[in-house]
């Protein structure tokens, strides 16, 4: 962790050094200003690739969910809080109105709750999404292409399709953070085509995915997960 912080801090210093030099030395020189902007973007790209590599390492080492907060945006944290509340309270009608990636996260949460599969006391939606064996975990083992940066937005795609964004990052003036709310629809879009081809609802598709994923661990995965799990 200290190594990651040191590298990140050094990269941040480089970014700010270029920014200050732009203000001091290139205000009357458009060509120099453009060159400095390009250098800043290159350094931000380097920092993004470092952050993404550290994020993958943390996930694969099965670090506690709270240790992953440093890698995600504040809006992602708020979004996960709303999903956890929805998993505990929302009826089927409201669930069906949500996009598929939210439906899958909510039903997965309910499965863990019903079967008492939790191994963490809190931050459970974060655990479901990006901890080891979470929804994004298998994705972190894929081969990725180079990161791309455009101002304060960074993207990473698979090596075979590097220009197609799969993970979205936001620059917060100090570091890159994973934007889960924008990333999850991109990760899940392939699954949604399955529902269209089979004429399934989003909840039917989510149950089918969980059945395949947990068939050796859970005896029954059924429509009871489409409703909040009663407190015992």
C-alpha positions in Angstrom: 0.0 0.0 0.0 2.9 2.4 0.8 4.4 1.6 -2.5 1.2 2.5 -4.3 0.8 5.7 -2.3 4.4 6.7 -3.1 4.0 6.1 -6.8 0.6 7.9 -6.9 2.0 10.9 -5.0 5.0 11.1 -7.3 2.7 11.1 -10.4 0.4 13.7 -8.8 3.4 16.0 -8.2 4.3 15.6 -11.9 0.8 16.6 -13.0 0.7 19.7 -10.8 4.2 20.6 -11.8 3.1 20.7 -15.5 0.0 22.6 -14.6 2.0 25.3 -12.8 4.6 25.5 -15.6 1.7 26.0 -18.1 0.5 29.0 -16.1 3.9 30.5 -15.7 5.6 29.9 -19.0 3.1 29.2 -21.7 0.2 31.7 -21.3 1.3 33.6 -24.4 2.5 30.6 -26.4 -0.3 28.4 -27.8 2.0 25.7 -29.1 3.8 25.4 -25.8 0.5 25.3 -24.0 -0.8 22.5 -26.2 2.4 20.6 -25.6 2.1 21.0 -21.8 -1.5 19.9 -21.9 -0.4 16.8 -23.7 2.2 16.1 -21.1 -0.3 16.5 -18.3 -2.6 14.0 -20.0 0.2 11.5 -20.4 1.0 11.7 -16.7 -2.6 11.3 -15.8 -2.7 8.3 -18.0 0.3 6.8 -16.2 -1.4 7.4 -12.9 -4.6 5.8 -14.1 -2.7 2.7 -15.2 -1.0 2.5 -11.8 -4.3 2.9 -10.0 -6.0 0.3 -12.1 -3.2 -2.2 -11.5 -3.4 -1.6 -7.7 -7.2 -2.0 -7.8 -6.8 -5.4 -9.6 -4.2 -6.4 -7.1 -6.4 -5.6 -4.1 -9.3 -7.4 -5.5 -7.3 -10.6 -6.3 -5.7 -10.6 -2.9 -9.2 -10.6 -1.3 -8.7 -7.5 0.7 -11.5 -6.3 3.1 -14.2 -4.4 1.3 -13.6 -1.2 3.1 -10.0 -1.1 1.8 -11.4 -0.8 -1.7 -13.2 2.6 -1.0 -10.0 4.4 -1.9 -10.5 3.2 -5.5 -14.1 4.2 -6.1 -15.9 7.5 -6.4 -18.0 9.0 -3.7 -21.1 8.8 -6.0 -20.4 5.1 -6.4 -20.5 4.7 -2.6 -23.8 6.5 -2.4 -25.2 4.5 -5.3 -24.4 1.2 -3.5 -26.0 2.4 -0.3 -29.3 3.0 -2.3 -29.0 -0.4 -3.8 -28.6 -2.1 -0.5 -31.7 -0.3 0.8 -33.6 -1.4 -2.3 -32.5 -5.0 -1.7 -34.0 -4.8 1.8 -37.2 -3.1 0.9 -38.3 -3.0 -2.8 -41.1 -5.1 -4.2 -41.0 -7.0 -7.6 -42.8 -4.1 -9.4 -40.1 -1.6 -8.4 -37.3 -4.1 -9.1 -38.5 -4.7 -12.7 -38.2 -1.0 -13.4 -34.5 -0.9 -12.6 -31.7 -1.5 -15.2 -30.4 -5.1 -15.4 -27.1 -4.5 -13.6 -29.0 -3.1 -10.6 -31.4 -6.0 -10.7 -28.6 -8.6 -10.6 -26.9 -6.8 -7.7 -30.1 -6.6 -5.6 -31.0 -10.2 -6.2 -27.5 -11.4 -5.5 -27.6 -9.4 -2.2 -30.9 -11.2 -1.3 -29.4 -14.6 -2.1 -26.5 -13.9 0.3 -29.0 -12.8 2.9 -31.3 -15.7 2.5 -28.6 -18.4 2.6 -26.5 -16.6 5.3 -23.5 -16.5 3.0 -22.0 -13.3 4.3 -18.4 -13.3 5.3 -18.3 -9.5 6.0 -20.3 -7.6 8.6 -20.8 -4.4 6.5 -20.2 -2.8 3.1 -22.0 -5.8 1.7 -23.0 -4.3 -1.6 -19.4 -3.3 -2.2 -18.4 -6.9 -1.3 -20.9 -8.3 -3.9 -19.7 -6.0 -6.7 -15.9 -5.8 -6.5 -14.5 -8.1 -3.8 -13.0 -11.4 -4.8 -15.7 -13.6 -6.3 -17.9 -10.5 -6.8 -19.6 -9.4 -10.0 -16.5 -7.6 -11.3 -13.9 -10.1 -10.0 -13.7 -12.3 -13.1 -13.3 -9.3 -15.2 -10.1 -8.2 -13.4 -8.4 -11.4 -14.7 -8.9 -10.4 -18.3 -6.2 -8.8 -20.5 -6.7 -5.1 -20.8 -5.5 -2.6 -23.3 -3.8 0.7 -22.5 -5.8 3.2 -20.4 -7.1 6.3 -22.3 -7.6 9.7 -20.7 -9.6 12.6 -21.9 -9.5 15.5 -19.5 -11.0 14.2 -16.2 -12.5 11.0 -17.6 -10.4 7.8 -18.0 -11.4 4.5 -19.6 -10.0 1.0 -19.9 -11.0 -1.6 -22.4 -10.1 -5.2 -23.1 -6.9 -5.8 -25.1 -8.8 -7.2 -28.0 -11.1 -4.1 -28.2 -9.1 -1.4 -26.5 -11.2 1.5 -27.9 -14.5 0.1 -26.5 -14.6 1.4 -22.8 -15.4 -1.3 -20.2 -14.4 0.5 -17.0 -14.9 4.2 -16.4 -12.7 6.3 -14.1 -13.1 9.9 -12.8 -10.3 12.2 -11.9 -10.9 13.8 -8.5 -8.0 16.4 -8.6 -5.8 14.0 -6.6 -6.3 10.5 -8.0 -8.4 8.3 -10.4 -11.4 6.6 -8.9 -13.5 3.9 -10.5 -17.0 5.0 -11.3 -19.0 1.9 -10.6 -22.4 3.4 -11.6 -21.1 4.0 -15.1 -19.0 0.8 -15.3 -21.6 -1.7 -14.4 -23.9 -1.1 -17.4 -20.9 -1.6 -19.7 -19.9 -4.9 -18.0 -23.4 -6.3 -18.1 -24.5 -5.2 -21.6 -23.5 -8.6 -23.1 -25.9 -10.4 -20.7 -28.8 -8.1 -21.6 -28.7 -9.4 -25.2 -29.4 -12.9 -23.9 -32.6 -11.7 -22.2 -33.7 -10.1 -25.5 -33.0 -13.3 -27.5 -34.8 -15.5 -25.1 -37.6 -13.0 -24.4 -36.8 -13.1 -20.7 -37.5 -10.4 -18.1 -34.5 -8.9 -16.3 -35.4 -10.8 -13.2 -35.5 -14.1 -15.1 -32.1 -13.5 -16.5 -30.7 -12.6 -13.1 -32.0 -15.8 -11.6 -30.6 -17.8 -14.4 -27.1 -16.3 -13.9 -27.2 -17.0 -10.2 -28.4 -20.5 -10.8 -25.3 -21.2 -13.0 -23.0 -19.4 -10.6 -24.2 -21.0 -7.3 -25.6 -24.3 -8.4 -23.1 -26.2 -6.3 -23.5 -24.0 -3.2 -27.2 -23.3 -2.9 -30.0 -25.8 -3.0 -32.8 -23.6 -4.4 -32.6 -20.3 -6.3 -36.2 -19.2 -7.0 -38.7 -16.4 -7.3 -38.5 -15.8 -3.5 -35.4 -13.7 -4.3 -37.6 -11.2 -6.2 -38.9 -9.9 -2.9 -37.1 -8.6 0.3 -35.9 -11.4 2.6 -38.0 -11.3 5.8 -35.9 -10.4 8.9 -35.7 -13.2 11.4 
